[in-house]
Amino acid sequence: MLGLLARVILSWVGAPKAHGVVKFLDKIYEVFLIPMRRIIKPIPVGTSPPTLLDITPLILLLIVAWILHPMLLWVFSLTPVGIGVQSERSEPKADEKPPSSSVW
């Protein structure tokens, strides 16, 4: 997610496309952004000439944050106790006596 955010910021500040970091980030994220751009067209902002605002990186960030991240946590069982994961409590067996509360 940080790489996508860095890519968006670099595009806003006008980093040259020939820079190694920009090339690397484009190679990773354009694979996901190009199909999204076919569906979601840029939004015209302003007048004479209108600037086009590409919101596909924002939508990709939301998809990763709201869908993929929770799914990965669930798959790798990293969710905290209480959110779909049962804790293992040890209950005394029928033939065992509960521990005494007195010290002596």
Steps between C-alpha positions, in 0.01 A plus 500: 500500500785738572645436156173601334482812714858586403412450134203737528708768672778467242248547221360813669840666540591420140790258554658403168377170354861398428592498871572151631256517794217624276570223247502236775174619659331533160603145411338368819179705516408561136409130475211571738417857394469451121197263520337732754553799269305323227197497732549823698568803284687807635282777643530845333588769755507873426442689177698610195676256468349248740744296705427129523504340845581129502336338803603141424796505745262609777258219415786249494613621844146457634473150351827398662414658836139382529502165321843346447658597832222348717496191278875450543469544876225239505691256279816521709304501829645827621165636612469595864297282732134590487475563128413161363774311686414299806744506787616177657385500862594218723203377698540247778414148403218314675732287716731788604446721803520875444810660657459611861487872565669481843876531526537273811 
